[in-house]
Structure formats: structure tokens, C-alpha cells
Amino acid sequence: MVSKDKSMLVTGFKRLVLVRSRKMKAENICNLSFG
């Protein structure tokens, strides 16, 4: 039970990091294009 919650937490954290890094990449591309 605990291990299942832990794996879900890890998956959510990885997804959050992935989305954040993707957003930062998009912002960097916009800055390079328009800055």
C-alpha cells in the first residue's frame, strides 16, 4: 500500500518536472526568437 502511494508520488513528481522543463524550454525558445 505504502509502496504504491510512493510510486504514484514519484510518477507525479517526474511528470511535474517534465512539464516544468518543457515550459522552460518553450520560454527559452521564445526569448531567443523575440529577445
mmCIF file of the N, C-alpha and C atoms, coordinates in Angstrom:
data_MODEL
# 
_entry.id   MODEL 
# 
loop_
_atom_site.group_PDB 
_atom_site.id 
_atom_site.type_symbol 
_atom_site.label_atom_id 
_atom_site.label_alt_id 
_atom_site.label_comp_id 
_atom_site.label_asym_id 
_atom_site.label_entity_id 
_atom_site.label_seq_id 
_atom_site.pdbx_PDB_ins_code 
_atom_site.Cartn_x 
_atom_site.Cartn_y 
_atom_site.Cartn_z 
_atom_site.occupancy 
_atom_site.B_iso_or_equiv 
_atom_site.pdbx_formal_charge 
_atom_site.auth_seq_id 
_atom_site.auth_comp_id 
_atom_site.auth_asym_id 
_atom_site.auth_atom_id 
_atom_site.pdbx_PDB_model_num 
ATOM 1   N N  . MET A 1 1  ? 0.834  -1.203 0.000   1.00 0.00 ? 1  MET A N  1 
ATOM 2   C CA . MET A 1 1  ? 0.000  0.000  0.000   1.00 0.00 ? 1  MET A CA 1 
ATOM 3   C C  . MET A 1 1  ? 0.871  1.256  0.000   1.00 0.00 ? 1  MET A C  1 
ATOM 4   N N  . VAL A 1 2  ? 1.837  1.271  0.932   1.00 0.00 ? 2  VAL A N  1 
ATOM 5   C CA . VAL A 1 2  ? 2.709  2.445  1.024   1.00 0.00 ? 2  VAL A CA 1 
ATOM 6   C C  . VAL A 1 2  ? 3.566  2.564  -0.228  1.00 0.00 ? 2  VAL A C  1 
ATOM 7   N N  . SER A 1 3  ? 4.063  1.425  -0.711  1.00 0.00 ? 3  SER A N  1 
ATOM 8   C CA . SER A 1 3  ? 4.919  1.458  -1.890  1.00 0.00 ? 3  SER A CA 1 
ATOM 9   C C  . SER A 1 3  ? 4.137  1.951  -3.101  1.00 0.00 ? 3  SER A C  1 
ATOM 10  N N  . LYS A 1 4  ? 2.846  1.589  -3.168  1.00 0.00 ? 4  LYS A N  1 
ATOM 11  C CA . LYS A 1 4  ? 2.018  2.046  -4.287  1.00 0.00 ? 4  LYS A CA 1 
ATOM 12  C C  . LYS A 1 4  ? 1.858  3.564  -4.237  1.00 0.00 ? 4  LYS A C  1 
ATOM 13  N N  . ASP A 1 5  ? 1.583  4.106  -3.045  1.00 0.00 ? 5  ASP A N  1 
ATOM 14  C CA . ASP A 1 5  ? 1.457  5.562  -2.904  1.00 0.00 ? 5  ASP A CA 1 
ATOM 15  C C  . ASP A 1 5  ? 2.773  6.242  -3.258  1.00 0.00 ? 5  ASP A C  1 
ATOM 16  N N  . LYS A 1 6  ? 3.873  5.626  -2.844  1.00 0.00 ? 6  LYS A N  1 
ATOM 17  C CA . LYS A 1 6  ? 5.181  6.206  -3.102  1.00 0.00 ? 6  LYS A CA 1 
ATOM 18  C C  . LYS A 1 6  ? 5.446  6.255  -4.601  1.00 0.00 ? 6  LYS A C  1 
ATOM 19  N N  . SER A 1 7  ? 5.114  5.170  -5.302  1.00 0.00 ? 7  SER A N  1 
ATOM 20  C CA . SER A 1 7  ? 5.349  5.137  -6.752  1.00 0.00 ? 7  SER A CA 1 
ATOM 21  C C  . SER A 1 7  ? 4.472  6.170  -7.446  1.00 0.00 ? 7  SER A C  1 
ATOM 22  N N  . MET A 1 8  ? 3.230  6.345  -6.974  1.00 0.00 ? 8  MET A N  1 
ATOM 23  C CA . MET A 1 8  ? 2.358  7.362  -7.564  1.00 0.00 ? 8  MET A CA 1 
ATOM 24  C C  . MET A 1 8  ? 2.935  8.747  -7.334  1.00 0.00 ? 8  MET A C  1 
ATOM 25  N N  . LEU A 1 9  ? 3.467  8.982  -6.136  1.00 0.00 ? 9  LEU A N  1 
ATOM 26  C CA . LEU A 1 9  ? 4.070  10.273 -5.812  1.00 0.00 ? 9  LEU A CA 1 
ATOM 27  C C  . LEU A 1 9  ? 5.275  10.533 -6.717  1.00 0.00 ? 9  LEU A C  1 
ATOM 28  N N  . VAL A 1 10 ? 6.108  9.517  -6.900  1.00 0.00 ? 10 VAL A N  1 
ATOM 29  C CA . VAL A 1 10 ? 7.293  9.654  -7.752  1.00 0.00 ? 10 VAL A CA 1 
ATOM 30  C C  . VAL A 1 10 ? 6.875  9.935  -9.188  1.00 0.00 ? 10 VAL A C  1 
ATOM 31  N N  . THR A 1 11 ? 5.838  9.243  -9.659  1.00 0.00 ? 11 THR A N  1 
ATOM 32  C CA . THR A 1 11 ? 5.366  9.443  -11.030 1.00 0.00 ? 11 THR A CA 1 
ATOM 33  C C  . THR A 1 11 ? 4.851  10.865 -11.203 1.00 0.00 ? 11 THR A C  1 
ATOM 34  N N  . GLY A 1 12 ? 4.087  11.346 -10.231 1.00 0.00 ? 12 GLY A N  1 
ATOM 35  C CA . GLY A 1 12 ? 3.563  12.707 -10.301 1.00 0.00 ? 12 GLY A CA 1 
ATOM 36  C C  . GLY A 1 12 ? 4.693  13.724 -10.281 1.00 0.00 ? 12 GLY A C  1 
ATOM 37  N N  . PHE A 1 13 ? 5.707  13.468 -9.460  1.00 0.00 ? 13 PHE A N  1 
ATOM 38  C CA . PHE A 1 13 ? 6.839  14.390 -9.369  1.00 0.00 ? 13 PHE A CA 1 
ATOM 39  C C  . PHE A 1 13 ? 7.605  14.434 -10.684 1.00 0.00 ? 13 PHE A C  1 
ATOM 40  N N  . LYS A 1 14 ? 7.835  13.254 -11.269 1.00 0.00 ? 14 LYS A N  1 
ATOM 41  C CA . LYS A 1 14 ? 8.546  13.198 -12.558 1.00 0.00 ? 14 LYS A CA 1 
ATOM 42  C C  . LYS A 1 14 ? 7.764  13.954 -13.618 1.00 0.00 ? 14 LYS A C  1 
ATOM 43  N N  . ARG A 1 15 ? 6.426  13.780 -13.616 1.00 0.00 ? 15 ARG A N  1 
ATOM 44  C CA . ARG A 1 15 ? 5.591  14.455 -14.599 1.00 0.00 ? 15 ARG A CA 1 
ATOM 45  C C  . ARG A 1 15 ? 5.671  15.959 -14.410 1.00 0.00 ? 15 ARG A C  1 
ATOM 46  N N  . LEU A 1 16 ? 5.670  16.397 -13.147 1.00 0.00 ? 16 LEU A N  1 
ATOM 47  C CA . LEU A 1 16 ? 5.750  17.832 -12.843 1.00 0.00 ? 16 LEU A CA 1 
ATOM 48  C C  . LEU A 1 16 ? 7.083  18.395 -13.355 1.00 0.00 ? 16 LEU A C  1 
ATOM 49  N N  . VAL A 1 17 ? 8.169  17.675 -13.090 1.00 0.00 ? 17 VAL A N  1 
ATOM 50  C CA . VAL A 1 17 ? 9.493  18.121 -13.547 1.00 0.00 ? 17 VAL A CA 1 
ATOM 51  C C  . VAL A 1 17 ? 9.535  18.176 -15.068 1.00 0.00 ? 17 VAL A C  1 
ATOM 52  N N  . LEU A 1 18 ? 8.939  17.161 -15.713 1.00 0.00 ? 18 LEU A N  1 
ATOM 53  C CA . LEU A 1 18 ? 8.944  17.107 -17.173 1.00 0.00 ? 18 LEU A CA 1 
ATOM 54  C C  . LEU A 1 18 ? 8.193  18.300 -17.752 1.00 0.00 ? 18 LEU A C  1 
ATOM 55  N N  . VAL A 1 19 ? 7.022  18.581 -17.193 1.00 0.00 ? 19 VAL A N  1 
ATOM 56  C CA . VAL A 1 19 ? 6.215  19.707 -17.684 1.00 0.00 ? 19 VAL A CA 1 
ATOM 57  C C  . VAL A 1 19 ? 6.948  21.017 -17.458 1.00 0.00 ? 19 VAL A C  1 
ATOM 58  N N  . ARG A 1 20 ? 7.570  21.155 -16.270 1.00 0.00 ? 20 ARG A N  1 
ATOM 59  C CA . ARG A 1 20 ? 8.274  22.402 -15.943 1.00 0.00 ? 20 ARG A CA 1 
ATOM 60  C C  . ARG A 1 20 ? 9.451  22.605 -16.882 1.00 0.00 ? 20 ARG A C  1 
ATOM 61  N N  . SER A 1 21 ? 10.227 21.546 -17.142 1.00 0.00 ? 21 SER A N  1 
ATOM 62  C CA . SER A 1 21 ? 11.394 21.667 -18.034 1.00 0.00 ? 21 SER A CA 1 
ATOM 63  C C  . SER A 1 21 ? 10.935 21.987 -19.452 1.00 0.00 ? 21 SER A C  1 
ATOM 64  N N  . ARG A 1 22 ? 9.799  21.389 -19.854 1.00 0.00 ? 22 ARG A N  1 
ATOM 65  C CA . ARG A 1 22 ? 9.268  21.643 -21.193 1.00 0.00 ? 22 ARG A CA 1 
ATOM 66  C C  . ARG A 1 22 ? 8.842  23.099 -21.313 1.00 0.00 ? 22 ARG A C  1 
ATOM 67  N N  . LYS A 1 23 ? 8.216  23.619 -20.248 1.00 0.00 ? 23 LYS A N  1 
ATOM 68  C CA . LYS A 1 23 ? 7.757  25.018 -20.235 1.00 0.00 ? 23 LYS A CA 1 
ATOM 69  C C  . LYS A 1 23 ? 8.963  25.959 -20.291 1.00 0.00 ? 23 LYS A C  1 
ATOM 70  N N  . MET A 1 24 ? 10.011 25.618 -19.537 1.00 0.00 ? 24 MET A N  1 
ATOM 71  C CA . MET A 1 24 ? 11.221 26.446 -19.536 1.00 0.00 ? 24 MET A CA 1 
ATOM 72  C C  . MET A 1 24 ? 11.866 26.442 -20.916 1.00 0.00 ? 24 MET A C  1 
ATOM 73  N N  . LYS A 1 25 ? 11.885 25.283 -21.579 1.00 0.00 ? 25 LYS A N  1 
ATOM 74  C CA . LYS A 1 25 ? 12.449 25.200 -22.926 1.00 0.00 ? 25 LYS A CA 1 
ATOM 75  C C  . LYS A 1 25 ? 11.666 26.091 -23.872 1.00 0.00 ? 25 LYS A C  1 
ATOM 76  N N  . ALA A 1 26 ? 10.342 26.056 -23.782 1.00 0.00 ? 26 ALA A N  1 
ATOM 77  C CA . ALA A 1 26 ? 9.496  26.885 -24.649 1.00 0.00 ? 26 ALA A CA 1 
ATOM 78  C C  . ALA A 1 26 ? 9.778  28.357 -24.397 1.00 0.00 ? 26 ALA A C  1 
ATOM 79  N N  . GLU A 1 27 ? 9.926  28.744 -23.125 1.00 0.00 ? 27 GLU A N  1 
ATOM 80  C CA . GLU A 1 27 ? 10.209 30.139 -22.788 1.00 0.00 ? 27 GLU A CA 1 
ATOM 81  C C  . GLU A 1 27 ? 11.576 30.545 -23.334 1.00 0.00 ? 27 GLU A C  1 
ATOM 82  N N  . ASN A 1 28 ? 12.549 29.654 -23.229 1.00 0.00 ? 28 ASN A N  1 
ATOM 83  C CA . ASN A 1 28 ? 13.885 29.958 -23.752 1.00 0.00 ? 28 ASN A CA 1 
ATOM 84  C C  . ASN A 1 28 ? 13.848 30.155 -25.256 1.00 0.00 ? 28 ASN A C  1 
ATOM 85  N N  . ILE A 1 29 ? 13.086 29.321 -25.955 1.00 0.00 ? 29 ILE A N  1 
ATOM 86  C CA . ILE A 1 29 ? 12.964 29.440 -27.413 1.00 0.00 ? 29 ILE A CA 1 
ATOM 87  C C  . ILE A 1 29 ? 12.312 30.766 -27.766 1.00 0.00 ? 29 ILE A C  1 
ATOM 88  N N  . CYS A 1 30 ? 11.268 31.144 -27.010 1.00 0.00 ? 30 CYS A N  1 
ATOM 89  C CA . CYS A 1 30 ? 10.592 32.422 -27.261 1.00 0.00 ? 30 CYS A CA 1 
ATOM 90  C C  . CYS A 1 30 ? 11.554 33.579 -27.023 1.00 0.00 ? 30 CYS A C  1 
ATOM 91  N N  . ASN A 1 31 ? 12.339 33.498 -25.957 1.00 0.00 ? 31 ASN A N  1 
ATOM 92  C CA . ASN A 1 31 ? 13.297 34.566 -25.652 1.00 0.00 ? 31 ASN A CA 1 
ATOM 93  C C  . ASN A 1 31 ? 14.349 34.676 -26.750 1.00 0.00 ? 31 ASN A C  1 
ATOM 94  N N  . LEU A 1 32 ? 14.809 33.538 -27.258 1.00 0.00 ? 32 LEU A N  1 
ATOM 95  C CA . LEU A 1 32 ? 15.816 33.562 -28.317 1.00 0.00 ? 32 LEU A CA 1 
ATOM 96  C C  . LEU A 1 32 ? 15.213 34.119 -29.608 1.00 0.00 ? 32 LEU A C  1 
ATOM 97  N N  . SER A 1 33 ? 13.949 33.792 -29.857 1.00 0.00 ? 33 SER A N  1 
ATOM 98  C CA . SER A 1 33 ? 13.314 34.229 -31.102 1.00 0.00 ? 33 SER A CA 1 
ATOM 99  C C  . SER A 1 33 ? 13.003 35.719 -31.079 1.00 0.00 ? 33 SER A C  1 
ATOM 100 N N  . PHE A 1 34 ? 12.482 36.210 -29.942 1.00 0.00 ? 34 PHE A N  1 
ATOM 101 C CA . PHE A 1 34 ? 11.988 37.584 -29.886 1.00 0.00 ? 34 PHE A CA 1 
ATOM 102 C C  . PHE A 1 34 ? 12.896 38.528 -29.113 1.00 0.00 ? 34 PHE A C  1 
ATOM 103 N N  . GLY A 1 35 ? 13.816 37.972 -28.301 1.00 0.00 ? 35 GLY A N  1 
ATOM 104 C CA . GLY A 1 35 ? 14.611 38.794 -27.424 1.00 0.00 ? 35 GLY A CA 1 
ATOM 105 C C  . GLY A 1 35 ? 15.733 39.528 -28.141 1.00 0.00 ? 35 GLY A C  1 
# 
